[in-house]
Amino acid sequence: MPKSPTLEMMYRTIEMKSRGLEVYSLAPGEPYFPTPAEIVEAAHRAMVEGQTHYVEALGTRAVRNAIAGKVRRLNGIHAEPGDVAFMPNKYALAAALQAVVNRGGEVLVPDPGYFYSEAVTLAGGRPIRYRLSDDFSLDIDEIRRRTGDRTRAIVVNTPSNPTARVFERSALEELYEFARDRGIRVLSDEAYEDVIFEGAHFSVGSLEDSPDTVISIFSLSKSFSMTGWRAGYVVAGRGILSLINKYVEHTMSCFPPFIQAAAAYALDNQERLVAPMKGECARRRKIVMDALEGIDGLDVNRIEGTFYAFPRYGLQVGSVKLAEMLLREQRVAVVPGIGFGPSGEGRFRISFCQREEELLRGLEGLRAFFRRSNSGSSSRGRGRESMDSDNMQMDGRGGLRRSVDAFYGCAYLDESIAYRASTLQRPLERAVSAPRGLHVQLHDLWRSARQRHPHGALHIGIAAQRRQECAEEGGAGEHPGLSELSRAQFLGYPGALRRKRADAPVARGLHQRFVVDDEAAFSQPFEGF
Ligand SMILES: Cc1ncc(COP(=O)(O)O)c(C=O)c1O
């Protein structure tokens, strides 16, 4: 089972930041704002009052009252406290899937969509992906086609992560009628109910007189910036709730009562407390839309809700490779589209409820990356064919498929550290002539330099040029100079050369031309830059 791509990116970002590297993180699916102080105080009060012991598996009476009140008031769902339970959204999803899957049943999950497949598999079920329409709306005919005798549930998520789409009421009504008539549950994930810019949120559970076909799952994570609290809730028919009750009793026993007390406070005051978050998200959405629409080579989706953009890019590389390149070259962390299902390939997700400065720098990194990629060797929008004709092509795993004839190495240091040219001269020469493989040598070099200068940044760039160009530039053995290097097709760490400035304390003598016969030396990306 694959790891969660958002968590994977978040861990990598944390790790890079811990090494003193600056990373602009547009990957994690959480708002940056602090949790409103009133909610924190409510939790504190509850702890001081002694709400620190076991409570009922499905939640305290107070929180269940607050949940039922909120879904009646804001979602139009006809629920009593006996129809609801407190638990984190993801946990509710896992528990509900356990309840409905029943030994090998199938569950329909959206493609592209959040990571529901993994939860279905963990519950012993079989995930079946259903494709969203080209504009990411619900395609009920596709759902009908995917439904079979073993289908137990259909997962819908609106507003949708990562597509930012808000489903229309009419589509949800059609889905509900289809599911009800077939005796299939609808699992409605409404984690982003408050993050909405166009249209209105509609809860499919409101179509029922009392919860039955629909299992509605909500979260406090995004609305109140409470991702670390693990607070959410589920609304379901009593039969499903009693199965969920068993699941909680035998896994968690219960959830922390002081968090439930804070959640009750938040839900009672939801309209007022979410208003500032909504305003800030709307402002950032405009910044993001304006920035992305100004980047050639990106096709931006409509952002109706959530705090994600999910643009399509034109470059001929897979989305995992693209995310790697963005992280390495621009220090911008994004989530590869393929992580959200096969239909997400060719896209990447950015999350925009970030610190504004981080967001702006991340967007600047994206702009720089695509400007450079689009210009390639001067012609904009180069596709596979034109790259082929240059006799160079990335193979999608980061290696070179066709041969190139010459490689150049270059090393320089950030302005932040004074580093004498001679310190690097010898190791670089050794690296170049070593039989061990250039990438291993350069990695060793980088590691030893970092040990000596843990807070500085050393960049080593590799460039490749075709032999013909080398000849034009002065023949074998002669260093082509920086301007020529920057025209070369970069394979390794373009960022290194791009960020090079004439006045940076560069070891000038370090620019070396060397011919590498062993193309495999470049078949693996360097780690650790
Ligand atoms: C669509 C969707 N559902 C559920 C979750 C999980 O939410 P929680 O943190 O409340 O468990 C997320 C988190 O990113 C999400 O995007």
The ligand as an SDF file (V2000), in Angstrom:
LIG
                    3D

 16 16  0  0  0  0  0  0  0  0999 V2000
  -11.0910   15.1570    1.8020 C   0  0  0  0  0  0  0  0  0  0  0  0
  -10.4910   14.9410    3.1550 C   0  0  0  0  0  0  0  0  0  0  0  0
  -11.1170   14.1560    4.0240 N   0  0  0  0  0  0  0  0  0  0  0  0
  -10.6000   13.9280    5.2360 C   0  0  0  0  0  0  0  0  0  0  0  0
   -9.4200   14.4780    5.6450 C   0  0  0  0  0  0  0  0  0  0  0  0
   -8.8810   14.1620    6.9960 C   0  0  0  0  0  0  0  0  0  0  0  0
   -9.3180   15.0990    7.8990 O   0  0  0  0  0  0  0  0  0  0  0  0
   -9.0030   15.0040    9.4580 P   0  0  0  0  0  0  0  0  0  0  0  0
   -7.7350   15.7040    9.7110 O   0  0  0  0  0  0  0  0  0  0  0  0
  -10.1350   15.7330   10.0770 O   0  0  0  0  0  0  0  0  0  0  0  0
   -8.9600   13.5650    9.8380 O   0  0  0  0  0  0  0  0  0  0  0  0
   -8.7340   15.3030    4.7760 C   0  0  0  0  0  0  0  0  0  0  0  0
   -7.4480   15.8810    5.1630 C   0  0  0  0  0  0  0  0  0  0  0  0
   -6.7090   16.4480    4.4240 O   0  0  0  0  0  0  0  0  0  0  0  0
   -9.2790   15.5460    3.4960 C   0  0  0  0  0  0  0  0  0  0  0  0
   -8.6480   16.3200    2.6130 O   0  0  0  0  0  0  0  0  0  0  0  0
  1  2  1  0
  2  3  1  0
  2 15  2  0
  3  4  2  0
  4  5  1  0
  5  6  1  0
  5 12  2  0
  6  7  1  0
  7  8  1  0
  8  9  2  0
  8 10  1  0
  8 11  1  0
 12 13  1  0
 12 15  1  0
 13 14  2  0
 15 16  1  0
M  END
$$$$
